[in-house]
């Protein structure tokens, strides 16, 4: 019993009094363990853009939207004008059920200019409305959906309903995050 106690104490003292090895100094560093991302910043942005496209596309598909296939144009417009990438499709969700109910060939799913403004393409409409939101609302101090709502629409429930659609995109983003956590990419 005493031998076991003495051995345990000796082992504990030996472990506590170890001197760190200086092998790196002697042999040189072959692979320093510093944090470096293997993905360049521009690639991270590209990955985020792809995720946003997938998320937007997924929600548009759920609503059987004629805007399905236009997620890249949504993302390009929001990045260009530095606005929330879920704002434009959410407004389209509210104003026209994601482009289902618009004036024929208007490419205006936002009700922009009371729905009378005509665009030549979806991407032109997305770009025009994103620019209008940035310059006519956000830069003038209406930075939240609740602040944009009374200017954009007459309905006092506009912001609440736009937020409903924004939450649909956020839920889809959570699903994508959960999936990517379950099946990580092996580099």
C-alpha positions as CSV (number, residue, x, y, z in Angstrom):
1,X,0.0,0.0,0.0
2,X,2.8,2.4,1.0
3,X,4.7,1.5,-2.2
4,X,1.6,2.3,-4.3
5,X,1.2,5.7,-2.6
6,X,4.9,6.5,-3.0
7,X,4.8,5.5,-6.7
8,X,1.7,7.6,-7.3
9,X,3.3,10.7,-5.6
10,X,6.5,10.2,-7.5
11,X,4.6,9.8,-10.8
12,X,2.6,13.0,-10.1
13,X,5.7,15.0,-9.2
14,X,7.4,13.7,-12.4
15,X,4.5,14.7,-14.5
16,X,4.1,18.1,-12.9
17,X,7.8,19.0,-13.1
18,X,8.4,18.1,-16.8
19,X,10.3,20.6,-18.9
20,X,8.7,21.4,-22.2
21,X,10.6,19.9,-25.1
22,X,12.3,22.4,-27.4
23,X,12.3,20.1,-30.4
24,X,10.9,22.8,-32.7
25,X,13.9,25.1,-31.9
26,X,16.4,22.3,-32.5
27,X,14.8,20.6,-35.5
28,X,13.0,23.5,-37.0
29,X,9.3,23.9,-37.7
30,X,7.9,21.7,-40.3
31,X,4.2,22.6,-39.8
32,X,3.5,25.4,-37.3
33,X,0.0,25.1,-35.8
34,X,-1.3,28.6,-36.4
35,X,-4.8,29.3,-37.5
36,X,-5.0,29.8,-41.2
37,X,-8.1,29.3,-43.3
38,X,-7.6,27.1,-46.3
39,X,-10.3,29.1,-48.0
40,X,-9.5,32.5,-49.4
41,X,-11.7,35.5,-48.5
42,X,-13.0,35.7,-52.1
43,X,-13.9,32.0,-52.0
44,X,-15.7,32.5,-48.7
45,X,-17.8,35.2,-50.4
46,X,-18.5,32.9,-53.3
47,X,-19.6,30.1,-50.9
48,X,-21.9,32.5,-49.1
49,X,-23.4,33.7,-52.4
50,X,-24.0,30.0,-53.4
51,X,-25.7,29.4,-50.1
52,X,-27.9,32.4,-50.5
53,X,-28.9,31.3,-54.0
54,X,-29.8,27.8,-52.7
55,X,-31.8,29.3,-49.8
56,X,-33.7,31.7,-52.0
57,X,-34.3,29.1,-54.7
58,X,-35.6,26.6,-52.2
59,X,-38.2,29.0,-50.8
60,X,-39.3,30.1,-54.3
61,X,-39.7,26.5,-55.2
62,X,-42.0,25.9,-52.2
63,X,-44.3,28.6,-53.5
64,X,-44.1,27.4,-57.1
65,X,-42.9,30.9,-58.0
66,X,-42.2,32.0,-61.6
67,X,-39.1,33.6,-60.0
68,X,-37.6,30.2,-59.5
69,X,-34.3,30.3,-61.4
70,X,-33.8,34.0,-60.6
71,X,-32.0,33.6,-57.2
72,X,-28.7,34.6,-58.7
73,X,-30.2,37.9,-59.9
74,X,-31.6,38.5,-56.4
75,X,-28.2,37.9,-54.8
76,X,-26.4,40.1,-57.3
77,X,-28.7,43.0,-56.6
78,X,-28.5,42.7,-52.9
79,X,-24.7,42.5,-52.9
80,X,-24.4,45.4,-55.4
81,X,-26.5,47.6,-53.1
82,X,-25.5,46.0,-49.8
83,X,-29.0,45.2,-48.6
84,X,-30.3,42.2,-46.8
85,X,-30.5,39.4,-49.4
86,X,-33.9,38.2,-48.1
87,X,-35.5,41.7,-48.3
88,X,-36.2,41.8,-52.1
89,X,-37.6,38.3,-52.4
90,X,-39.7,38.8,-49.2
91,X,-41.2,42.0,-50.7
92,X,-41.9,40.0,-53.8
93,X,-43.5,37.3,-51.7
94,X,-45.9,39.8,-50.1
95,X,-46.6,42.1,-53.0
96,X,-47.2,39.4,-55.7
97,X,-46.9,36.0,-54.1
98,X,-43.4,35.7,-55.5
99,X,-44.3,37.0,-59.0
100,X,-47.5,35.0,-59.5
101,X,-49.8,38.1,-59.6
102,X,-48.3,40.9,-61.6
103,X,-49.2,42.9,-64.7
104,X,-48.4,40.6,-67.6
105,X,-44.8,41.0,-68.7
106,X,-44.1,43.8,-66.2
107,X,-41.3,41.8,-64.4
108,X,-42.4,43.8,-61.3
109,X,-43.1,41.5,-58.4
110,X,-42.6,44.2,-55.9
111,X,-45.6,46.5,-56.5
112,X,-43.0,49.1,-57.3
113,X,-44.6,52.4,-58.4
114,X,-47.9,50.9,-57.3
115,X,-47.2,48.0,-59.7
116,X,-47.3,50.1,-62.8
117,X,-43.6,50.3,-63.5
118,X,-42.6,47.9,-66.3
119,X,-39.2,46.3,-66.5
120,X,-37.6,44.5,-69.4
121,X,-36.4,41.5,-67.2
122,X,-36.6,40.2,-63.7
123,X,-33.0,41.2,-63.1
124,X,-33.7,44.8,-64.2
125,X,-36.6,44.9,-61.8
126,X,-34.5,43.5,-59.0
127,X,-31.7,45.9,-59.6
128,X,-34.0,48.9,-59.9
129,X,-35.9,48.1,-56.7
130,X,-32.7,47.3,-54.7
131,X,-31.2,50.6,-55.8
132,X,-34.4,52.4,-54.9
133,X,-34.5,50.8,-51.5
134,X,-30.9,51.6,-50.8
135,X,-31.0,55.2,-52.0
136,X,-34.6,56.2,-51.3
137,X,-35.1,54.5,-48.0
138,X,-32.0,53.1,-46.3
139,X,-29.6,56.0,-47.0
140,X,-32.4,58.4,-45.8
141,X,-32.6,56.7,-42.4
142,X,-35.3,54.0,-42.9
143,X,-33.0,51.1,-42.1
144,X,-35.4,48.5,-40.7
145,X,-38.4,46.9,-42.3
146,X,-40.6,48.6,-39.7
147,X,-39.2,52.0,-40.8
148,X,-39.4,51.1,-44.5
149,X,-43.0,49.8,-44.3
150,X,-45.0,53.1,-43.8
151,X,-43.0,54.7,-46.7
152,X,-43.3,51.7,-49.0
153,X,-46.9,50.8,-48.5
154,X,-50.1,52.1,-47.1
155,X,-50.9,48.9,-45.1
156,X,-50.0,49.1,-41.4
157,X,-49.3,45.4,-41.5
158,X,-46.8,45.5,-44.4
159,X,-43.7,45.2,-42.3
160,X,-45.1,42.3,-40.3
161,X,-46.0,40.4,-43.5
162,X,-42.6,41.1,-45.1
163,X,-41.0,39.8,-41.9
164,X,-43.0,36.6,-42.2
165,X,-41.3,35.9,-45.5
166,X,-37.9,36.9,-44.2
167,X,-38.4,34.3,-41.5
168,X,-39.2,31.7,-44.2
169,X,-35.8,32.4,-45.7
170,X,-34.1,32.3,-42.3
171,X,-35.7,28.9,-41.5
172,X,-34.4,27.6,-44.8
173,X,-31.0,29.0,-43.9
174,X,-31.1,27.1,-40.6
175,X,-32.0,23.9,-42.4
176,X,-29.0,24.3,-44.7
177,X,-26.7,25.0,-41.8
178,X,-27.9,21.9,-40.0
179,X,-27.4,19.8,-43.1
180,X,-23.9,21.2,-43.6
181,X,-23.1,20.5,-39.9
182,X,-24.2,16.9,-40.4
183,X,-22.4,16.4,-43.6
184,X,-19.3,18.6,-43.6
185,X,-17.2,19.0,-46.7
186,X,-13.9,17.1,-46.4
187,X,-10.9,19.0,-47.6
